[in-house]
Amino acid sequence: MYEFQEKVKQSKQQVSSTKGFLIALILFVILAASANPLSSWLAESGFNEQKADRVYLAAAIKRNLLSYEVAEDLYARIIEAFPQEKEAALYYLAFCLERKGEKQNAIKAYSDYLNLFPSGEFSHKAQVKLKDLIKLK
């Protein structure tokens, strides 16, 4: 009898754990789906109101949703629209190119970043990524 009660208890815990996981997964999908149009609106409002931080946030959302093509476009637009704010945009542009498999363009973008910002916030990461890409060439 005791063993049966233990097995029932374990089964309940497994079901509860599975339900929790499914609920978390559904919430994640809902958040991801709503983040896409929200980030697009955020980006355009940032460009319209000349607020680089909004566009950076939108680009980061796209990058984290693995929408590298859209994030790449936003970072390129940041570089043009906000030249004083281009350090991070140039690094993340290179990152997106790398993730998309565009090795030659990523190498050029990381090199451009290091030429403009040799001791910048992302210079160590850019050096490591550049060396790795050159090895894979």
C-alpha positions in Angstrom: 0.0 0.0 0.0 2.8 2.4 0.9 4.6 1.8 -2.4 1.4 2.5 -4.3 0.9 5.8 -2.5 4.5 6.8 -3.3 4.0 6.0 -7.0 0.8 8.1 -7.0 2.6 11.0 -5.3 5.4 10.8 -7.9 3.0 10.7 -10.8 1.2 13.8 -9.5 4.5 15.6 -9.2 5.4 14.7 -12.8 2.0 15.8 -14.1 2.3 19.1 -12.1 5.8 19.6 -13.5 4.7 18.9 -17.0 1.7 21.3 -16.7 4.1 24.0 -15.4 6.4 23.5 -18.3 3.6 23.7 -20.8 2.2 26.9 -19.3 5.7 28.4 -19.3 6.1 27.4 -23.0 2.7 28.9 -24.0 3.5 32.1 -22.2 6.9 32.3 -23.9 5.3 31.8 -27.4 2.7 34.5 -26.6 5.4 36.9 -25.4 7.6 36.2 -28.5 4.6 36.7 -30.8 3.7 40.0 -29.2 7.3 41.2 -29.1 7.6 41.1 -32.9 5.1 43.8 -33.7 5.9 45.7 -30.6 9.6 45.9 -31.5 8.7 47.1 -35.0 6.6 49.9 -33.6 9.4 50.7 -31.1 12.0 50.9 -33.8 9.9 53.2 -36.1 8.9 55.5 -33.2 12.6 55.7 -32.2 13.6 56.8 -35.6 10.7 59.3 -35.9 11.4 60.8 -32.5 15.2 60.6 -32.8 15.5 58.3 -29.8 18.4 55.9 -30.4 17.7 53.9 -27.2 14.3 52.8 -28.5 15.8 51.6 -31.7 18.6 49.8 -29.9 15.9 48.0 -27.7 13.9 47.0 -30.8 17.1 45.7 -32.5 18.0 43.7 -29.4 14.5 42.2 -29.3 14.8 41.2 -32.9 18.3 39.8 -32.4 17.2 37.8 -29.3 14.3 36.4 -31.3 16.9 35.3 -33.9 15.6 37.7 -36.5 19.1 38.5 -37.6 18.0 40.0 -41.0 15.7 42.5 -39.4 18.2 43.3 -36.5 21.0 43.8 -39.1 18.8 46.3 -40.9 18.0 48.2 -37.7 21.7 48.3 -36.7 22.6 49.6 -40.2 19.9 52.3 -39.9 21.2 53.2 -36.4 24.7 53.8 -37.8 23.2 56.1 -40.5 20.7 57.9 -38.3 22.6 58.2 -35.1 26.4 58.4 -36.0 27.3 59.4 -32.4 25.7 56.2 -31.2 27.2 53.8 -33.6 29.7 51.8 -31.5 27.3 49.1 -30.3 25.4 49.1 -33.5 28.5 48.4 -35.5 29.5 45.5 -33.2 26.0 44.0 -33.3 25.8 44.4 -37.0 28.9 42.3 -37.3 27.4 39.8 -34.8 24.2 39.5 -36.9 26.2 39.0 -40.1 28.2 36.3 -38.4 25.1 34.5 -37.2 23.6 34.7 -40.7 26.7 32.9 -42.0 28.1 35.9 -44.0 31.7 35.4 -42.8 33.4 37.8 -45.2 30.9 40.6 -44.3 31.2 39.8 -40.6 35.0 39.9 -40.9 34.8 43.3 -42.5 32.3 44.6 -40.0 34.4 43.4 -37.0 37.5 44.9 -38.6 35.7 48.2 -39.1 34.6 48.2 -35.5 38.1 47.6 -34.3 39.5 50.3 -36.5 37.0 52.9 -35.2 37.0 51.7 -31.6 40.3 49.9 -30.8 39.6 50.2 -27.1 35.9 50.3 -27.2 33.4 48.5 -25.0 33.2 45.4 -27.4 36.8 45.5 -28.6 37.9 42.3 -26.8 34.9 40.4 -28.0 35.3 41.7 -31.5 39.0 40.6 -31.5 38.1 37.1 -30.4 35.3 36.8 -32.9 37.5 38.1 -35.7 40.3 35.6 -35.0 37.8 32.8 -34.9 36.3 33.8 -38.3 39.6 34.2 -39.9 40.6 30.7 -38.7 37.4 29.3 -40.3 38.1 31.0 -43.6 
